[in-house]
Amino acid sequence: MSATTSNPSAFRLWLDLARAGNFPSVWSNVLAALILSGAGADAWPSFSWIIIAFVAGSLAYAGGTTLNDVFDAGFDRQHRPERAIPSGRISRPTAGWVGGLQLAAGLGLLLWLGASLLAAAGLAVTILGYNWLHKRWTGSVLLMAGCRVMLGITIATLPGHTFEPIFIVWISALFIYIVVLSLLARREYHPGAPAEKLGKLVRKMLAFIPFVDAAALLAITAWVPALLCALSVPLGKWAQRKAASG
């Protein structure tokens, strides 16, 4: 075991709390939402909008996953004691403040870009609702999928964007994919379940989320963004080796 793995830096701990290994799939979702809810394959948003939207999506995701570990601290003490909060390397209150600020900053950037306040509030409620319920209610997998879907919907409320039919098809496919992924992830902790095998499958499915985005983009012949989303898969696999993803 390397020193980096056995004694990670504070920066690495925060990346793990943020599940930074999944950031490429978040960027892919954001790009797909921008293009599919826009005027079509040839109408790219400005580069600055894309970057700000990427940062906003990453912050909202990081805030949600950091708060997830805050909510799950008791469960993790029994099942994942190596994580930052149960191991005592990051305090639960500190993680709570940081996660809350990350989520607020991500939503604030989306609102600054012109997103609907109602949609942004819906995203926040979905994230917090999932974190509160996911260890209590099997049906919370619907909320897990809803987090990614609500991010896409919030982006679709930006000025000049609409709920195109292909956008509806895409978020429906994304919702189903995440529900299946989440059901598999829940099985990791069932007694007698092949946890290692399921963990590898879940990480692979997380990395493959951009293929859902790429398929929808190909349907409108948006070749360049589809290629960028597809390239997020190997980027995601690399990121998973550098930071936590689940």
N, C-alpha and C positions, 0 to 999 in steps of 0.2 A: 504494500500500500504506500502510495506516495505521500510526501509531506503535505502537498496541496490538498489531497483527499482527506487525510487524517486530521489536519489542522488548518482548515480553510481560513482565508482572510475574511475580515469583516465585510469587505466589498462582495466577496463570493457568497457569503451568507445572505446578504440582502438580495443578490441575484437569484439565489435558490428560493427565497421567500416569494420573489416576484415570478417564479417559474419562467425565468428568462429563456429557457430552452424552447419555449413555445412562442416567443416573440415573432419568428418568421411567419408562422401560420396566422398570427394576428395581423401582421402587415399585409399578407395575402388577402385576408378577409376584407381589410380596409380598402385595398386597391380594387378588389372585385366590386365592393359596394359603391365606390365612387364611379366606376365605369358603367356598371349595370343599371344604376339609377340615374345616370347622366344622359347625354344626348346621343350616345352610341359609341361605336368603336373608334371613330375618328375625332371625338370631342374629349380630349384629355383635360382634366383640371390643371391649373398651373402647378409648376413644380413645388412652389412654396406651400400650396394647399395640401399637396400629397404628403410632404414631409411633416407638416403640422398635424395632419390627420393620423399619420403613423405614430407620432409622439403621443397624441391624445389617446389613441387606441392602446398603445403600450402602457401608458400610465393608468388607464382605467383597468386594464387586465392585471397589472402589477398590484394595484390597490386591492382588487378583488381577491387575488390569491394570497396576498399578505394577510388580509383580514380573515381569509379562510383558515390560515394557520392559527390566528388569534382565537377564533371560535373553536378550533379543534384541539386546543392545547391539552385538554384533559385526555382526549382519545389518543393523541400522539404520545403522551407519557407512557402509555401501555403498549402501543403498536409501532410508533415511530420515534423512539427516544433519542435517535441521533439527530433529529431535526433541531433547528436553531433555537426555538422557544423552549421545548421540553428539556433540552440539554443545558439551558441557562446561558447560552452564548449571546442571545438577544432577549431582553425582557419582554413579557407579554404587553405591558402598557406602552413601551416604546414602539413595538411592532404595530400596535393598534393606532397610535398617532400617525406613524409613517404611512400605514396603509390607508387611513382615512384621508390624509393629505394627497397621496397619489391619486386616489379615486376622485377627489374633488378637483384636482388639477386637470386630470384627463377630461372630466365632464366640462370644466370651465373652458378648456380649449375648444371643445366641440361647440359650446354655446358661443364662444368668440367668433368661430367660423360662420355662425348663423344657424346652427341646428335648433330644432324645436325644443323648448324648455320641457314640454310634456314628454317628448321622446327621451330626452336626457334623464328626466326624473324616473321614467319607466326603466331605463337601463340601471340606474342606481338601485331602485327597489328590487329589481330582479337579481342583481348581484348580492345585495344584502339578504334578500329572502332565501337565496340558495345557501349562502353561508350559514344562516341560522337553522335551516331545515334539513340540510342534506344528510346529516347523521340520524335524523329522526324519522324521515319519510322517504320511502323508496321512490315515490313519484317526483322527488326533487330533481331527478334526471331531466325532467321537462324544463325546470328552471335553469339547469346547467346549460342545456342547449339554448334556452332563451337568452342567456347572457350574450352569446355570439350573435344571435339573431337580432337582439335589441341594439347591439352596436351597429350592425348593418342598417337597421331601420333608422337609427338616429342619424347616420351619415346620409341616408336617403332624404332626410328633411332639410339638408343644406340648400341654400339658394340655388335655383337652377336645376335641382334634382327632383325626380318624380318616382313613383312606384310603378315602374315599367313591368309588363307581364314577365319578362325574363328575370327581373329582380325577384318577383314573387316565387317563381320556380326555383331560383337559386337558394333563397333563404329557407324554402321548404325542404330542399334536399340537404342543406347544411343542418337544419334542425334534426332531421331523421338520423343523419350520420352521427351527430354529437350524442343523441339519445342512445344509440347502439353502443358507442364508445363508452359512455358513462355507465351503462349497465354492466359492461365487461369490467370496468374499473372497480365497481362496487363488489364484484365477486372475488377480488384479490384477498379480501379479509374474511371470506367465509371459511369456516373450519374445513380442512381437507382440500381446499381449492389449490390448484397448482399456481401459487402466487407468482413465482418467478416467470413462468411461461405467460401468464396473463399480463404481468407487468411489461414484458417485452412487446406483447401484442398491442397493449394500450399506447405505449410510447411510439410504436410504429404508426398506429392509426392517428395519433396526434400529429406526427410529422407529415402524414399524407392528407391532412385537411385541405391544403392548397390545391389538390387535384380536383376537389369539388368546385373550387373557384375557377380553375382553369377550364373545366368542362363547360361551365356556364358562359365563360368569356368566348370560348371557341364557337358556341352556338350563335353568337352575333359577329363572328369573324374578327374578334378583337385579338389578333394574333400576338402582338407584342405584349400586352398585359397578361395574356394567357401563358406565354412563355415565362414571364417574370414570376407568375404564381407557381408554375411548375418548378422553376429553379429554387423556390422557397422550400421544396421538399428536401433536397440534399443540404441546403443551408440549415434547415431545421434539425436534421440529423446531426450535423456538426455542432449546432448550438446545444443540443441535448447532451453532448459529451462534455460541454463546458459548464453547463448549469442545469439545475433541476428542471424537470418538465411535469412531474406528477407528485 
